[in-house]
């Protein structure tokens, strides 16, 4: 990999946002940066294995599959360049992988073992801040899934999985569950499950194959915003900087006029007293 390309790729990774080329150079020199290659079909992470390192995909694609504890539902997705693997389970009580990840194509990843990454976090606040923001986003998504996505209907159940078990830029997202399983998980009759799936399909949010139990999500962001629409743009209700500057200028003019009027009134008073 060319040095120029490597520097640019590292600077584009989510946990390295905002670092300079000088910092990348220092990172490469001090941390013995390692790139690991995987052949198509090769396992990258196995469900349940202890997470002892962080990987950043720099080329190629991988298939990531997460399965519920009762094995009633699974969700798979394609992750690609820029995806982070293992960072969310590096510390804490639960440090095992919650998904299985296999190389979909020949793949290359930038790899840090845990000790290396801890040293990196200590070396500069920007690395620590990026990591904390990454963890905070995961926590926000977990809270949002509970707040906005009810689990007593199909859309809410799928939305929770999308928000908490898929990457923001994940593609070709598939959920695997039968109508009977979805009925059991949501607590609603199978007939209603079928109707809800048909409605979601009519709305263009998914494609459902009842025989195989495959649900293809047509767009992650579109599905999530269908359940929890973004707040309306209230910029029109806010003053622009130009408006604020105009108000300040007007206020200064008004103050100047008031001061002038006060000085004029004071002068007239003094003239009247002198005449007396």
C-alpha positions, -999 to +999 in steps of 0.1 A: +000+000+000+014+034-010+024+056+019+002+085+006-028+062+004-022+047+038-020+081+055-053+092+038-071+060+047-060+063+084-071+099+086-106+089+072-112+063+098-139+072+124-117+068+154-089+089+138-110+119+127-093+152+131-057+140+133-030+156+112-005+140+088+022+146+114+001+126+140-004+098+114+034+097+108+040+095+146+013+069+149+030+047+122+065+052+137+057+045+173+030+018+171+044-005+145+012-004+125+001-038+112-021-045+083-036-080+082-050-097+051-080-121+049-090-142+020-126-143+008-145-167+030-120-165+058-133-159+094-124-125+109-143-127+141-163-156+156-193-151+179-183-155+216-146-151+211-128-126+234-121-093+218-085-085+223-079-062+193-095-035+172-097-038+134-104-011+108-113-023+073-092-005+047-101-025+017-126-052+008-160-062+022-171-085+050-204-101+060-214-096+096-242-117+112-258-112+146-282-138+161-306-134+190-300-155+221-331-176+214-320-179+178-355-167+166-341-138+146-308-130+129-296-099+110-268-098+085-251-070+067-222-061+044-196-039+060-168-023+040-140+003+041-140+024+073-160-002+094-146-007+129-146-042+144-141-049+181-139-014+196-172-016+214-162-048+233-126-040+242-134-029+278-161-036+304-179-067+316-188-081+282-157-084+261-168-111+237-179-107+201-216-105+197-215-112+159-197-135+134-178-117+107-164-134+076-145-118+047-168-115+017-140-106-006-102-104-002-099-079+027-072-058+044-075-044+079-055-021+101-051-039+134-042-028+169-040-051+199-055-040+231-023-028+247-013-008+216-047+008+215-046+017+252-013+034+247-027+052+217-057+065+237-032+078+264-010+095+238-033+123+227-067+136+238-081+135+202-079+096+201-096+094+235-123+119+224-130+100+192-133+067+211-156+082+238-178+097+210-180+063+193-191+046+226-215+074+233-232+070+199-237+033+206-253+042+240-275+068+223-287+043+198-296+018+225-316+044+244-332+056+212-343+021+202-361+017+235-376+051+235-388+053+199-392+017+186-420-002+204-413-040+205-450-049+201-451-046+163-429-058+135-416-023+124-405-015+160-388-049+165-369-046+132-360-010+139-344-019+172-322-045+155-312-021+128-303+006+152-283-015+176-269-044+155-260-028+122-233-004+111-243+031+100-230+024+065-240-013+064-255-024+031-274-054+018-291-058+052-311-090+057-332-101+087-340-138+090-371-148+109-404-166+102-438-152+107-442-176+136-410-163+152-420-126+147-454-134+162-437-149+193-413-120+196-439-093+193-467-110+210-492-103+182-511-129+160-494-143+129-522-128+107-513-093+120-476-099+115-483-108+078-504-076+074-477-054+089-450-069+067-472-063+036-477-027+046-440-021+052-433-037+018-459-014+002-442+015+018-410+005+001-391-002+033-385-040+029-389-070+007-403-101+024-400-138+013-425-157+035-413-191+024-376-186+033-382-161+061-360-135+045-366-098+051-344-075+029-342-040+043-342-016+013-326+013+033-313+014+069-317+052+074-351+053+056-364+025+079-352+042+111-365+076+101-399+060+092-402+050+128-385+080+144-386+110+120-359+137+124-371+169+140-384+195+115-359+222+105-366+252+127-339+273+112-365+297+099-376+304+134-341+314+144-323+347+137-294+345+113-261+361+122-269+389+097-302+395+115-285+396+148-258+420+135-286+442+120-304+443+154-272+452+172-265+480+147-301+493+151-298+492+188-265+511+187-282+537+164-311+540+188-287+545+218-268+571+198-300+590+191-311+588+227-277+601+239-279+629+214-314+638+225-304+638+262-274+660+254-296+684+235-321+686+263-293+692+288-280+720+267-314+737+265-318+734+302-284+751+309-292+779+284-325+786+301-309+787+336-282+812+323-309+834+308-326+835+342 
